[in-house]
Amino acid sequence: MNEGERTPDSSPYDGRGCDPHAPLLTRLGAAGIAGLLRAIYATVRAVSLQPEVHRGFNDPPRNVSIGAFWHHHVGIAPHFSTGFPWASLVSRSSDGELLARVMAHLGGRSVRGSSGRMDGRNKGGASALRQLARLAGDGVFPIFTPDGPNGPPEKVKPGVIFLGSLTGLPIYPAGFAASRCARLPTWDKTIIPLPFSKVVISYGEPLIVPPSIDDAALETHRKELELRILAANEAARASIRPGGE
């Protein structure tokens, strides 16, 4: 290969999935957001409704799985992801760069691409899928927000189903809730827990996708995962209502 020639999977991003040439404002903004989240996480009371499942992810030998939760919970989920290596799928947009840098500060890494259609015809989807599969083989947990990067909210896109079919790993739907929170003025109304609140994670029944699926099976599994994420979120919310625990 000649010097400077790129392979199909070569990337302009560094090992954390960040653009080394990102604007200074983006770098400073990401550091500030991550610092604020870490300060909040230090005060909250975190509860898992299925502690045995959570221990399976955090305690060696870990059960590598694919995580799936709604995009508006990106401000809560990292607090529950400190015990295992993880990589999230993040878009290649400027907003995606900010999110990738926040995730890097919080201990994760990002694979840049689109979850909307991972067939190689847009936004590095096929390359991102292959990279996530390789990372999973190395013990890294792939994390999806399957309604991202820009909605519609709470609607699963097919990328996570493709990865489940490719790797054979179970897809764990996760739901979150906070007893007190703020919502950002973003398309998905991202939730940020307030200091000294209670935050909850609830896992749904894992979804297993067969290694070879047609369009009809893809749609069936997509709808089923959507229902399981919705149910996991409802369980998390119910646990913080009066009398919920």
Secondary structure, 3 states (H helix, E strand, C coil): CCCCCCCCCCCCCCCCCCCCCCCHHHHHHHHHHHHHHHHHHCCCEEEECCHHHHHHHHCCCCCCCEEECCHHHCCCHHHHCCCCCEEEEECCCHHHHHHHHHHHHCCCEEEECCCCCCCCCCCCHHHHHHHHHHHHHCCCEEEECCCCCCCCCCCCCCHHHHHHHHHCCCEEEEEEEECCEEECCCCCCCEEECCCCEEEEEECCCECCCCCCCHHHHHHHHHHHHHHHHHHHHHHHHHHCCCCC
